[in-house]
Amino acid sequence: MKKHNFFAGPSILPENTIKNTAEAVLNFAGTGLSVLEVSHRGKEFVAVMDEALALFKELLDIPSTHEVVFVGGGASLQFCMAPYNFLNKKAAYLSTGAWANKAIKEAKLFGEVVEVASSKDKNYSYIPKGWDVPSDVEYLHITTNNTIFGTEIKKDLDVKVPLIGDMSSDIFSRPVDVSKYNLIYGGAQKNLAPAGLAFAIVRKDALGNVDRPIPTYLNYQTHIENGSMFNTPPVLPVFSALETLRWIKEVGGVAKLQKINEDKAILLYNAIDNNKMFKATVDNLEDRSIMNVCFVMNDNYTELEKEFLDFAVSKGMTGIKGHRSVGGFRASIYNALPKSSVQALVDAMNEFEAKH
Ligand SMILES: *Cc1c(COP(=O)(O)O)cnc(C)c1O
């Protein structure tokens, strides 16, 4: 039976990314050697890195003021690199969930952190509105998509200070106005590549404005100057990232993907809203993530949670168990997840409702 992969991360990647990565592990670019056992300075891998960086910039329409770098350490290292490089005295953070709070914790090691708003009072089930950013902060940090709680900031905010965005789980799901950001970063394992890689889109002229010395590897400048080859990059994730970027281009780019993603999300949220047995954990339509859809059993049906989970598994669904801090279910419907998988989940929910 076909598996429908709703895992939150690591998560579904385009079929060609998986196939071509498997092929490159056996025979990379006709070298007769594995991509795992050749120099990252050889011409074959340098071509991979160059094309990956170029396509990354092309697909997100990244202006020449910014540079893209690939580094190890995942998004969690970016929680620290972001303030290391951009927080001199004071920064603002929006607290929208567990990942945002981890970013806040790291930032406090480097300077004053103003939490402009938090949705903690309702277990992060909404995006706070109507808050102000102090004018004397160096940036405002936002988590554009809250992977665990299923909320998303779907537009690039208009504020008077530069933005820094954790886009781990919604990068390439929509066009982004990169010019508003000093930094956009994320782990690769949600929408791009296998784990082990982080991307950072850095505004070059915003670097060099902090008083502290920055360790070489943690300085974005190092990675910019060395074309993401300061040290041995995570070669396999970079290879896979290139394959995913090629796929995004083939599909028609991020604007096209946004439409497809919205279409999938509407299909699923409508099914939840119209099914008496389930309810979405995020009420406000505007705040609902088009990447991670969180839902629970409706009030009279809570005892059927386990039964539905088993039922869904029997229908080929995998990875829909909700995060422990929300409970219920979470369907991650990333770029690479076909609409047919969303339809299969909707069918299973409808069938379950009819059964009861
Ligand atoms: C998964 C995730 C992270 C953590 O990524 P790692 O690469 O595991 O460090 C951070 N932020 C968001 C929004 C995520 O979804």
The ligand as a Gaussian input file, in Angstrom:
#p B3LYP/6-31G(d) Opt

LIG

0 1
 C       12.568000      21.872000      13.162000
 C       12.658000      23.306000      13.507000
 C       13.777000      23.845000      14.167000
 C       14.932000      23.004000      14.647000
 O       15.694000      22.568000      13.587000
 P       17.027000      21.730000      13.833000
 O       17.615000      21.719000      12.461000
 O       16.619000      20.391000      14.333000
 O       17.875000      22.454000      14.802000
 C       13.787000      25.198000      14.408000
 N       12.770000      25.990000      14.041000
 C       11.681000      25.515000      13.420000
 C       10.573000      26.434000      13.028000
 C       11.594000      24.151000      13.124000
 O       10.509000      23.661000      12.499000

